[in-house]
Amino acid sequence: MMPRKAAAVAIALSIAPLPAMAFDTGKLGQRGTLPLEDIMPLIGKTAALKREVDAALRDNNKKVENVNCDGARFPGQWVNLGGERVSPYTCDFGGKWLRIRATVRVTDRGGRAYETITPAAMKNASKVTETSLTWEWTTEEPASSIRLKNDLAF
């Protein structure tokens, strides 16, 4: 027979909520442009990535507002998130591209996490959290990238 304390722990573990899996942004089916400055707060959460971006800006004589990116885009059917951009991001530094991936978590006001696109998720989701950034630099234009113009001067 299992001791009472061990049984209580076993029961608690069996009913405890499991951490939510990441939301698959690849299923959103849309991409949209955004300026690098819009994702600088996210980039700033990872010191090494921030240093690399600052160096790339300096090396390419660019300002943060002159670098364009694209990201996965929530379609308009998402009541509270329509138009929002999320990982993966691709930023064009002029012959050098930065691809950033993150673990994306989509939740409603009560904290309920959505792992897939469902009618309830599209109606109720109101917050996107991006964590665990990974990134890579390439001199080959990524296949998913929209060719972005960096020079915004008219």
N, C-alpha and C positions, 0 to 999 in steps of 0.2 A: 504494500500500500504506500502511496506517495505521501510524504509529510505535508501538512496543511500549508506551510509557507511555500513549498515548491509548487503545490497545486495552484495556489493563488498567483504565483509568478507565471506559470504556464498559461493560465487563463488570461491574465493581463496581456501577455505577449500575443496570444492568438486573436485578441480583439483590438489590439493597438493598430492605428492606421499605419499603413506602409507609406514610405516616401513616394511621392508622385514621380512617375516616369517623365522624361522630357517630352515636350510637345513637338511633334514633327512638322516644322515649318515648311518643309519641302512639299507638303500636301496642300499648302495654301494656293499654289498654282499661279501666283502673280509675283512680280518684282516691281519695285519702284525706286526712283532716285531720291537721294537725300544728300545734303552737304555733310562733309566730314565733321563739321562743328556740331552737328546734331548727335553724333555718337562719341564725341570727345569725353563726356562724363563716363560712359561705359569704358572707353579706352583708359581713362585715368585711374580706374580701379585696379589695373594691372601695371605695376611700375615698369616692368621690362618692356611691355608693349608701348607704353607712353614714351619711354626713352627712344625706342625705335621709330615711332611716328614723328617725334620731334626732330630726330636726326634726318629722316627722309624729307621732311619739310625744309629743313636747313640745306641739305645737300641738293635739293631740286629748286631752291630759291622760291618756294611756295609759301603762301599763307594758308592757314587752316580753312578759311572761307573760300579759297580757290581750288579746293580738291573736292571732287564729286565722288559719291559712292552710290551703290545700289544695294538693296536688301530685299528680303522676302516681305511681301505686303499683304496685310489682312484685307480681303475684299470688303466692299461696302455692306454685304449682308451681315457682317459682324456689327451688331448694334452699337457697342461701346468702343470697339477697337478698329473699325473700318478705316483704312488708310494708314494705319500704324505700320512702321517698318521694323523688322526684327532680323536676327541672324538667320542665315549667313549673310555677311556684308562683303562687298568687293569694292575697293577704293582704288582709283586710278591716279597715281602720282606722276604720270607722264612717262610711259615706257617701263614702269615698274608698278605692279599691282599688289595690293595687300588684301588677303582674304582672311576674314575673322569669323570664327564659329563660336557659338556659345550654347550652353544648355539653356533651353527656353522653358519657362513654366508659365502657364496661363491659368489664372484663377478668377473667381467671382468675388463680389464684395464680402462674402462670408468666409473666403479662404478656400473654397472647394476648388480643387485642381481639375483641369480638363486635359486629357492626354490625346484626345482625337477630336476631329471636327464633327460636331453633332449639332442638331437644332438648339439644344439647351446651351451648349458652349457658345454658339453664335449669338444667342439672345442674352446670356447672363455674364459671360466673361468680361472683366473690366480692368484687369491688371496683367501686365507682362513683366516677368523678371528674367534677366539674362545673367548667368553665372558661368564659372569655369571656362573662361575664354582660352581658345587656342587660335594660333594664327600662323600664316606663312606668307612669304614674299616670293613673287615670281616675276620674271621678265617676259613670260608668255601670257598673252591675254587669256584669262580664264574663259572657258566655254560658256559659262552662265552669265558672264559679264555683258552688260550693255555697253557699247563703246561710248564712253563719257567724255565730254569736252571739259578740259580743266580750265582753260582761260575764259573767265566769265566777262571779260571786258567787251563792251559793245561798240 
